[in-house]
Amino acid sequence: MNDGTIGGDDPARPGLRRSLGVLDGVAVAASSTAATTSIGIGLGVTAGVVGPHLPAIMLLAFLPVLGIAGAYSRLNRVEPNAGNGYVWVGRSLSPWLGFTVGWVNIVASVAFLAYTTAVTGSTLLQLAGRAGLHRIGSLGLDPDSTAQTTALGVVVLAAVTVTAVTGVRTAARFQAWLLVFEYVVLLGFCGYGIVTGSHAFSLSWFDPFAIPSATALAQGLLLSVFCYWGFEAAFTVTEEVRDPRDASRAGLITLVTMLGLFLLGSVAFQRVLSAPELAGHGAQGLAYYGDRLADQPLAALPLVALMFSAVASLQAGVIPTARGAFAMSRDRTLGPVWARLSARYGTPAAGTLLIGALATGVAVLALVIPRLADMIMATVNAVGIVVALSYALTALAAAARFRSLLRTDRRQALRAVVLPALAALALLGLGGYLGWSFYTSADHFEISADNGWFLLLMPVVMIVSGLVVAGWAKWVRKSPYFRTGAGTDADSPKLLTPTN
């Protein structure tokens, strides 16, 4: 019997508990996207690549991401599933490609959690410094130290992972309060910076043709796509919302909100800070911006908002990643531990705790890169490439699924087939070009954020490891997912309504 979730031929089917509305989905997706973290850190990293043309690159990156969001929304209407891209691509294109999408989303999210763990620790150490705490015994506190920021961030990660086990609704309400504070602070400081900033506003900031090189354009676009990454978290809880259409609404609302905040932030930062100042302060960019606009204690508010954003994005990162693994486990493409549900909370508790543990392990491994700023750059570049691949394959799945509209309804075909296909080709082209530029930029391997071979190795390892695990799932686990269509539910979108 097919119960409307993937792997419907399995008689013992775990189902997630429905309790969420559209605002809960927005809270999860917005926290996962982490606008404050992206503005406070991502803008500085991106400015180091594209110079003062931040508004241009944010607008340009929004276009393919909007096409991707349309693909997610339309696929979710016909096949709502916690596995989203993993399920849709596996059904419409190839199980191997579908597994690759599911796998890279998990490993990219774990890498993101490891990076955000360090960012969280850095903000806490910066706040400690503002409060006058600069040493503990003989240890000098350094917010740029990857070792110190990771150690402190891991403690926070453990706490939010435990709270994520109690359910999405609890987490969403917690994140909603954090988001309200963040956005009030962002709007206030960015609005004030736009009005009072000493650097003249320039329309050239919105001119993508003024970006210094094609390589800078490609890298800037992928960095910007990384900033938008996370809106699709709304679709990972589609089995937990009362109406699956709410997941689509939440994803699109989040994406448009992020565009507005990124444009506001990029203009405000460039009105207040010079390009070298913006690019040179890395993880402390938002704190520096606050210091330029206000005296203490008001100047600490942006840093508090950044801390809240980092904490919320840690929790929001754990939640969709665990649900993606849950969907894959139901198809036996991952082990059974990922599909174990808590009898009390109705959540994939074991998988949630495992995601937290894996992220902690990766964060510890990242200690081989001693400076936080270098770790951020390496992580963002690697995740940007694999996210672009995941988005592109999902958009191509939408184009393949709805291609019959080309003959029957050209208006719908434009939105469901043509725009997703163009967005997919753009992202694949950007990822390929950036990978090639990494390869040709170095003549030796070195573990450094400046070494092109190292930057290219990270996404390659993410993708190749997925192929190895897929082979194990197909030939050892005998997963039904690899019998095209046998492990998915494109023809039966109605989901199981659990009784627990």
C-alpha positions in Angstrom: 0.0 0.0 0.0 1.3 3.5 -0.9 0.8 5.9 2.0 2.0 9.0 0.1 5.4 9.2 1.6 8.6 7.9 -0.1 9.2 4.2 0.0 5.4 3.5 0.1 5.9 -0.2 -0.4 7.2 -0.5 3.1 4.4 -1.6 5.4 6.0 -0.1 8.5 6.0 3.6 7.7 7.1 6.3 10.1 5.1 9.6 9.7 5.8 13.1 11.0 3.3 14.9 13.2 1.3 17.8 11.5 1.1 20.9 13.7 2.6 23.9 11.7 1.1 26.9 9.9 2.6 29.1 7.3 4.1 31.5 9.9 5.9 28.6 11.5 7.3 27.6 8.1 8.5 31.2 7.6 10.2 31.2 11.0 12.1 28.0 10.1 13.1 29.1 6.6 14.0 32.6 7.7 16.1 31.3 10.5 17.8 28.8 8.2 18.6 31.6 5.7 19.9 33.7 8.6 19.7 37.2 7.1 21.6 38.8 9.9 24.5 36.4 9.7 24.5 36.8 5.9 24.5 40.6 6.2 27.0 40.7 9.1 29.5 38.2 7.6 28.5 37.3 4.0 28.4 40.9 2.8 32.0 41.4 3.9 33.2 38.2 2.2 31.3 39.1 -1.0 32.6 42.6 -1.0 36.1 41.2 -1.0 35.3 39.6 -4.3 33.0 42.1 -6.2 34.0 45.4 -4.5 31.3 48.0 -4.0 28.8 46.2 -6.3 27.0 44.3 -3.5 23.5 45.4 -4.5 24.1 44.4 -8.1 25.3 40.9 -7.2 22.4 40.4 -4.7 19.8 41.4 -7.3 21.5 39.3 -10.0 21.7 36.2 -7.8 18.0 36.6 -6.8 16.9 35.9 -10.4 18.0 32.3 -10.7 17.1 31.6 -7.0 13.6 32.9 -7.8 13.4 30.4 -10.6 14.6 27.7 -8.3 11.9 28.7 -5.7 9.2 28.4 -8.3 10.4 24.9 -9.1 10.3 23.9 -5.5 6.8 25.4 -5.1 5.3 23.6 -8.1 6.9 20.3 -7.3 5.7 20.6 -3.7 2.1 21.0 -5.0 2.1 17.7 -6.7 4.4 15.8 -4.4 4.8 17.2 -0.9 7.6 15.3 0.8 10.2 16.0 3.5 12.8 14.7 1.1 11.9 17.4 -1.5 14.8 17.6 -4.0 16.0 14.0 -3.2 12.5 12.7 -4.0 11.7 14.9 -7.0 15.0 14.5 -8.8 15.0 10.8 -8.2 11.6 10.4 -9.7 11.9 12.8 -12.6 15.6 12.5 -13.7 17.6 9.7 -12.1 17.8 8.0 -8.7 21.5 8.5 -8.8 21.1 12.3 -9.3 18.3 12.3 -6.7 20.5 10.6 -4.1 23.3 13.1 -5.0 20.9 16.0 -4.2 19.9 14.5 -0.9 23.5 13.7 0.0 25.0 17.0 -0.8 22.3 18.8 1.0 23.1 16.8 4.1 26.9 17.3 3.9 26.6 20.9 2.9 24.3 21.5 5.9 26.7 19.8 8.2 29.5 22.0 6.9 27.3 25.0 7.3 26.5 24.0 10.9 30.2 23.6 11.6 30.9 27.1 10.2 28.0 28.7 12.1 29.2 27.0 15.3 32.4 29.0 15.0 30.5 32.2 14.1 28.3 31.8 17.2 31.4 31.3 19.4 32.9 34.4 17.8 29.9 36.6 18.5 29.8 35.4 22.1 33.5 36.2 22.6 33.0 39.7 21.0 30.1 40.3 23.4 32.3 39.2 26.3 35.0 41.7 25.1 32.3 44.4 25.1 31.5 43.5 28.6 35.1 43.9 29.7 36.0 40.1 29.8 39.2 39.7 27.8 40.9 36.9 29.7 40.0 33.8 31.6 43.0 33.0 33.8 46.0 32.9 31.5 43.9 32.5 28.4 43.4 35.6 26.3 40.0 35.5 24.6 40.2 36.0 20.8 37.1 36.1 18.6 39.2 35.4 15.6 40.6 32.1 17.0 39.0 29.1 15.4 39.8 26.9 18.3 38.2 29.2 20.9 35.1 30.1 18.8 34.6 26.4 18.0 34.8 25.2 21.6 32.3 27.8 22.7 30.0 27.3 19.7 29.9 23.5 20.2 28.3 24.1 23.6 25.6 26.2 21.9 25.1 23.7 19.1 24.5 20.9 21.7 21.9 23.0 23.4 19.9 23.9 20.3 20.2 20.3 19.0 18.5 19.1 22.1 15.7 21.7 21.8 15.2 20.7 18.1 14.4 17.2 19.3 11.3 18.5 21.1 9.6 19.5 17.8 9.5 22.0 15.0 6.6 24.0 16.5 8.6 24.7 19.7 11.7 25.6 17.7 9.7 27.8 15.3 8.2 29.8 18.1 11.6 30.2 19.7 13.0 31.3 16.4 10.2 33.7 15.7 11.0 35.8 18.8 14.7 35.8 17.8 13.7 37.0 14.3 11.6 39.8 15.6 14.5 41.2 17.6 17.0 40.7 14.7 14.8 42.4 12.1 14.0 45.4 14.4 17.7 45.9 15.0 18.6 45.4 11.3 15.9 47.8 10.0 16.8 50.4 12.6 20.6 50.4 12.1 20.5 49.9 8.3 17.9 52.7 8.0 19.9 55.0 10.1 23.1 54.1 8.2 21.4 54.9 4.9 20.4 58.3 6.1 23.5 59.4 7.9 26.3 57.5 6.1 29.2 59.6 4.9 29.9 57.8 1.6 27.9 59.1 -1.3 25.3 56.8 -2.8 26.2 55.6 -6.3 24.1 53.9 -9.0 27.2 52.0 -10.0 26.6 49.8 -7.0 23.7 48.4 -9.0 25.7 47.9 -12.2 26.8 44.2 -12.6 28.9 45.1 -15.7 31.2 47.1 -13.4 32.3 44.0 -11.5 36.0 43.6 -12.1 36.2 40.2 -13.9 34.2 37.2 -15.0 35.8 35.1 -12.2 34.7 37.7 -9.6 31.2 37.8 -11.1 30.9 34.0 -10.9 32.3 33.7 -7.4 30.2 36.7 -6.2 27.1 35.1 -7.6 27.7 31.8 -5.9 28.5 33.6 -2.6 25.2 35.4 -3.0 23.4 32.2 -3.7 24.8 30.9 -0.5 23.3 33.9 1.3 19.9 33.0 -0.1 20.4 29.3 0.7 18.0 28.1 3.3 14.6 29.3 2.0 13.9 25.7 1.0 13.9 24.7 4.7 10.2 25.5 4.5 9.8 22.5 2.2 11.5 20.0 4.5 8.7 20.5 7.0 6.0 20.1 4.4 4.8 16.9 6.1 4.4 18.8 9.3 2.3 21.7 8.1 -1.4 21.5 8.2 -1.6 22.3 4.5 1.4 21.5 2.2 0.7 24.7 0.3 1.7 26.6 3.4 5.3 25.3 2.8 5.3 26.9 -0.6 4.0 30.2 0.7 6.5 30.2 3.5 9.5 29.5 1.1 8.5 32.3 -1.3 7.7 34.8 1.5 11.1 34.1 3.0 12.9 34.5 -0.3 11.4 37.9 -1.1 12.0 39.1 2.5 15.7 38.1 2.2 16.1 40.1 -1.0 14.7 43.3 0.7 17.0 42.8 3.7 20.1 42.1 1.6 19.6 45.2 -0.6 18.9 47.3 2.5 22.0 45.9 4.3 24.3 46.2 1.3 23.4 49.9 0.6 23.6 50.8 4.3 27.0 49.1 4.8 28.4 50.9 1.8 27.0 54.3 2.9 28.8 53.9 6.2 31.9 51.7 5.5 34.5 51.9 2.7 35.0 48.8 0.6 38.3 48.0 2.3 36.7 48.4 5.7 33.8 46.2 4.7 36.0 43.5 3.2 38.6 43.6 6.0 36.5 43.0 9.1 35.2 39.5 8.2 33.2 37.9 11.1 33.3 41.2 13.0 31.8 43.3 10.2 28.5 43.9 11.8 30.0 44.9 15.1 32.3 47.3 13.4 29.3 48.8 11.5 27.5 49.3 14.8 30.5 51.0 16.4 30.5 53.5 13.5 26.9 54.4 14.1 26.4 54.5 17.8 28.0 54.5 21.2 27.8 51.7 23.8 25.6 50.1 24.8 23.5 50.7 21.7 26.4 49.8 19.5 26.3 46.3 20.9 22.8 45.7 19.6 23.8 44.5 16.1 26.2 42.1 17.7 23.5 40.7 19.9 21.3 40.4 16.8 24.1 38.5 15.0 24.4 36.1 18.0 20.6 35.5 17.9 20.8 34.9 14.2 23.6 32.4 14.5 21.8 30.5 17.3 18.6 30.4 15.4 20.3 29.3 12.2 22.1 26.5 14.1 18.7 25.2 15.3 17.1 25.8 11.9 20.0 24.0 10.2 19.6 20.9 12.3 15.9 20.6 11.7 15.7 20.4 7.9 18.9 18.3 7.6 17.5 15.7 10.0 14.3 15.6 8.0 16.1 15.1 4.7 18.0 12.2 6.2 14.7 10.9 7.6 13.2 10.8 4.1 16.2 9.0 2.7 16.1 6.5 5.5 12.5 5.6 4.7 13.8 4.5 1.3 16.6 2.6 2.9 19.2 4.7 1.1 20.5 5.6 4.6 20.5 3.5 7.7 17.4 2.9 9.8 18.6 5.1 12.7 17.7 8.2 10.7 14.0 7.2 10.5 13.5 6.5 14.2 10.9 8.8 15.6 10.5 10.0 19.2 7.4 8.5 20.7 6.9 11.6 22.8 7.6 14.3 20.3 7.0 12.7 16.9 10.4 14.0 15.6 13.4 12.1 14.1 15.2 12.5 17.4 18.1 10.1 16.8 18.8 11.7 13.4 18.7 15.2 14.9 21.2 14.2 17.6 23.4 12.6 15.0 23.4 15.7 12.8 24.6 17.7 15.8 27.3 15.2 16.5 28.5 15.2 12.9 28.6 19.0 12.8 30.7 19.0 16.0 33.1 16.6 14.4 33.5 18.7 11.3 33.9 21.8 13.4 36.8 20.2 15.2 38.4 19.0 11.9 38.2 22.7 10.7 40.8 23.6 13.4 43.4 22.8 10.8 42.6 26.2 9.3 43.7 28.5 12.2 41.9 31.7 11.4 38.1 32.0 11.5 38.0 34.2 8.4 39.9 31.7 6.3 37.6 28.9 7.5 34.5 30.9 6.6 35.8 31.6 3.1 36.7 27.9 2.5 33.3 26.7 3.8 31.3 29.3 1.9 33.0 28.5 -1.5 32.6 24.8 -1.1 28.9 25.0 0.0 28.1 27.5 -2.7 29.2 25.1 -5.4 27.3 22.1 -4.1 24.2 24.2 -3.3 24.2 25.4 -6.9 24.3 21.8 -8.1 21.5 20.8 -5.8 19.3 23.8 -6.8 20.1 23.2 -10.5 19.1 19.5 -10.5 15.9 20.3 -8.6 15.0 22.9 -11.2 15.7 20.5 -14.0 13.5 17.9 -12.3 10.6 20.5 -12.4 11.3 21.2 -16.1 11.2 17.5 -16.8 8.1 16.8 -14.7 6.0 19.6 -16.3 7.4 19.5 -19.9 4.0 18.5 -21.2 2.9 22.0 -20.5 4.9 23.2 -23.5 2.2 21.6 -25.7 -0.8 22.5 -23.6 -0.3 25.7 -21.7 2.5 28.0 -22.7 1.9 30.5 -19.9 2.3 27.8 -17.3 5.1 26.3 -19.2 7.1 29.6 -19.0 7.0 29.5 -15.2 7.1 25.7 -14.6 9.6 24.7 -17.4 11.4 27.5 -19.1 12.4 29.7 -16.1 13.5 26.7 -13.9 15.5 25.3 -16.8 17.2 28.7 -17.4 18.0 29.1 -13.7 19.5 25.5 -13.6 21.7 26.2 -16.6 22.9 29.5 -15.1 23.8 27.8 -11.8 25.5 24.9 -13.5 27.5 27.2 -15.7 28.6 29.3 -12.7 29.6 26.3 -10.6 31.5 24.8 -13.5 33.3 28.1 -14.3 34.2 28.7 -10.7 35.5 25.1 -10.3 37.7 25.6 -13.4 39.0 28.9 -12.1 39.9 27.2 -8.8 41.7 24.5 -10.7 43.8 26.9 -12.8 44.6 29.3 -10.0 47.1 27.0 -8.3 50.0 24.7 -9.2 50.2 22.9 -5.8 47.9 21.7 -3.0 47.8 23.5 0.3 45.3 23.5 3.2 44.5 27.2 2.8 41.5 29.3 1.9 43.7 30.9 -0.7 44.6 27.7 -2.5 42.4 26.9 -5.5 43.0 23.1 -5.4 41.9 23.0 -1.7 38.8 25.0 -2.5 37.9 22.7 -5.4 38.7 19.5 -3.4 36.0 20.2 -0.7 33.0 20.2 -3.1 34.5 17.3 -5.1 34.8 15.2 -1.9 31.2 16.1 -1.0 29.9 14.9 -4.4 32.1 11.8 -4.8 31.4 10.5 -1.3 27.7 10.7 -2.2 28.3 8.4 -5.2 30.0 5.9 -2.9 27.2 5.9 -0.4 24.7 5.6 -3.3 26.4 2.5 -4.6 26.2 1.0 -1.1 22.5 1.8 -0.9 21.8 0.3 -4.3 23.8 -2.9 -4.1 24.1 -3.7 -0.4 21.0 -2.2 1.2 18.9 -3.1 -2.0 17.0 0.2 -1.6 13.8 0.4 -3.7 14.6 4.0 -4.4 17.0 2.9 -7.2 14.2 1.1 -9.0 13.0 4.3 -10.9 9.8 5.5 -9.3 9.4 2.6 -6.9 10.6 4.6 -3.9 8.8 7.8 -4.6 5.2 9.1 -4.7 4.8 11.4 -7.7 1.5 9.8 -8.5 0.2 9.7 -4.9 0.9 13.1 -3.2 -1.6 12.5 -0.3 0.5 12.0 2.8 0.0 9.8 5.8 -1.8 11.5 8.7 -0.2 10.0 11.8 -2.3 9.3 14.8 0.3 9.7 17.4 
